[in-house]
Structures are given as structure tokens and as C-alpha cells.
Amino acid sequence: MRRALGSVRARATLGATVVVAVALVAAGTAVLLSLWSNLSGQAGTQAERTARAVAADLAAGTAYDTLSLDADDRPVQVVDASGRLVAASEDLERISGTGVAAVTPKVPAGGGYGDSGAGGDDDDGSLSPGEIDDDVSFTDGSATVEGDEADYRFAAVRVEVDDSGTLTVYAGAPLSAEQSAVSTALTVMLIGFPLLLGVVAGVTWLVTRRALRPVEGIRAEMAAITASQDLARRVPVPDTHDEVARLARTTNETLAALETSVERQRRFVADASHELRSPIASLRTQLEVGSAHPELLDVEGAVEDTVRLQRLAADLLLLARLDAGERPADARFDLAELVREQAEGRAGLTVGVERVEVAGSRGQLGRLVANLLDNAQRHARSAVTVSVRREGARAVVEVADDGDGVPEADRERVFERFVRLDAARSRDDGGAGLGLAIARDVAVRHGGTLTVGEAATGGALFELRLPVT
């Protein structure tokens, strides 16, 4: 069963069919009940009309044996106040539902009112002589007339007659037409409902298949992309404006982001391998020369290469942690004090700060400021200026130098990993092109921004903006 309903199309078809079936059953039941109620009411009206006609004859003084009780095959009984049958239809053979099972009058056929044995003593006084009761009661029963048994709707009407007291007239109207109509309607429903449900199921199946066809195309293409590992491929986008089209576009956006991420990771690994290869090769060469010729061992150069490897490894580790989505700590501290600490001991720096409190990782933000200061000192001719101030809900740190600046075309590229502009491609100072990339990532992780522009002195102006607490 689970396997048969394993597809969305099958579940949608079953659900729609069940809902329509429940609605049809409820509607059909309501129609049949309404039809029966209306037709039964019509039969009751006919029976009441017959009963009142007989009651009018009785009120007018018509004798029992001269009453017209055989009109339109409607069985009639006349019962006195003691429950004794005093008149009945001539062809009535059996009856039920009126409370009086007798079909033969208990008085002589030609008897008058005085022969009924029901005088004024039996009258309850609720009706005046010759008066017909306005109230009528209805019951359902059956009767056999001329050998034909059928169901009837009986109406009971009381009438007050001189010398006979209160008489009750029971008149019936056949329910055969009503039963036939209800039976016909039920037969039509039993035949039509399954056909209608079949049509609903078929249409739902076809419509659902058509609606889900693009989803199958997306699934097939995603399976092909997974098998080929070609993230440059994209899933087909249907020419519609529905949820499936939005799903396809979102999937393509996800694939594009994944392709960019994988490509960035590949470049990162390649660039990291390239950057590690040079100091390792240099260090190995120095050690091999020192092993063969101890007097030629360049200890200072070996130490510099080792320090460079250590810095590069630390940068790579920090980038890996940032890429992994490591959330910064929620510590609060004075940003001005942090800048003073990083500027302490550096030559040629001018510091102007005011107290601004921010929240985040003190270590990561300290690394950010240190990278900016290192970059500024590396490119400055003689002076570096550092300032900290508050602008509204933002803390602003500016680091400016009097160097050659950053060309406008390269002001975003300098924040990419392992990027060194032509003027800064020398590795003698230990730079690997990761400092500004780390600074930008740390700023973004703290809800801030890091941009570069032109300083008043013509050099580079790096501006860090962070939310204040």
C-alpha cells in the first residue's frame, strides 16, 4: 500500500477522489432526504384533503353508508370516540398505521348516528357540533386495497357530529410515486457517482502528472549533475510563474553558489599549496646546504622562513574557521583601547581615538586591526594615521597611509585571497595576500563592513564600520 501511494501524484489523486466522494455522498443524502420530505408532504396534503372532505360530509349529516369513501383508491376509516370503526372503504382488506386494525364497521351498514353507541357523553367538549378540527396528525403505514398492498401516508382529522360525538376520519394517500421517485434518484446516484469519481480521479491524475513533469525534469538533471560532478550545469526552468518555476530558479541559484564556493575552495587549496611550497623549498635548501657545509648555514634566513610558515599556517587556520561559520564571541570591549594596543610599538603611526564600545571576538578584531596596520606600514612612504570615532549606531575605524594608494579598479580585488597587486608582489616582507581577505571576513562576521578608498594624502584609506553595543 505504501509503495502504491509512494508518489505525490498517487496521493493527490487519492485525496481528491476521497474528498469528492465524501462531498457526493453528503450531497446525495441531502437530495434524497429533501426529495422524500417534499413528496411525502405532498402525499400528506392529498390525504388531509380526502379526510377533510369526508369530515365535511359527516358534519353535514351524511349517513355512514352513504359516505363516498372509495375515491382515487385512498383508503378511509371513520372511528368514533371509543375507538370503534363505524365506516371504512369498501375495498379495504387490511390496514396498519392508523391505530385501528379493523376494516369492517361495527354498526349496521344503514345505521344512523344514534347506532354508533357514542353519544354526547363521549364528547370531550373541545369541538362544537358540526365543527371540524383545524389540527391534523400524520402517520405512515400500509394498506391492502383490492388485493394490492402498498405504503400510505395517513392523515387523521377530528369532526364533531350531532348524536355521535367526536369522530376521527383516517384517510390515506399512496406513497408509491414517492418511493419510485426516490428509488430512481438513488439508482441514478449509484450509477453516476462511481463514473463521476472515475472522471475526477483520471483528471486529477493527468493534471498532477502535467504539473509535476517539470519537477521530474529538475530531479533528473540534479541526478545527472551529482553523477557528473559538473556544477556548471543548471536545471531546466519551466516557462511558468508558479512554485515549480521558483523552485527551479532557487535550485539554479543554489548550484551557482555551490559552484562559486567549490571553485573558491579549489583556488584556495591551490594558492595555499603554492604559498607553502616556496618557504618549505627555501628552508629545505638552507638545511641541506648547512648539513653539507655547516659554515654556509644561513640560520637567520631559516628562522625567517620558519616564521613565515608559522604566520601562513595561522592565517590558513583562521580562514578555515571563518569559512566553517564560527560565530564570534559576544564579549563587549572598548574598540579604542584595542586599537591603541595594536598600534603600540609601531613607528610612524599617528593615533586619534575616542571611546566606542563594540561586541564580538576581541582576538579576531585585534587581528583585523593588526592586518590593516601591517598593510598600511608596508605601503606607506613615511606616515600612517589611525582614528576611531562613533557615527550614529556605528563605530568607525580609519587607517590611512601616504603611499601610492589602491587603483579604483582593484579596490574590491585586494580583499580576495592570495591577491597581491604588482607593487606588492614581493614576498620579502612575508606577505601572502591573506591579510586583507581575513580582515574583510572578520568584519562581515561581526556585522560590519570594510572598504578601501583614497586618503587625503593620496594613499589608501581603509574604513571599518562595526555596530556599537
CORRA-V966165 format. One record per helix or strand of 3 or more residues. SS is the DSSP state (2 for helix, 1 for strand). FROM is the first residue (numbers start at 1). TO is the last residue. If there is no record, write none. Layout:
BEGIN
<<SS:FROM:TO> <SS:FROM:TO>>
END
This chain:
BEGIN
<<2:8:59> <2:64:66> <2:71:73> <1:76:79> <1:85:88> <1:92:96> <2:113:116> <2:120:122> <1:137:145> <1:148:161> <1:165:174> <2:176:228> <2:243:292> <2:294:296> <2:299:323> <1:331:334> <2:335:343> <1:349:353> <1:357:360> <2:362:379> <1:384:391> <1:394:401> <2:408:410> <2:413:415> <2:422:424> <2:435:445> <1:449:454> <1:460:468>>
END
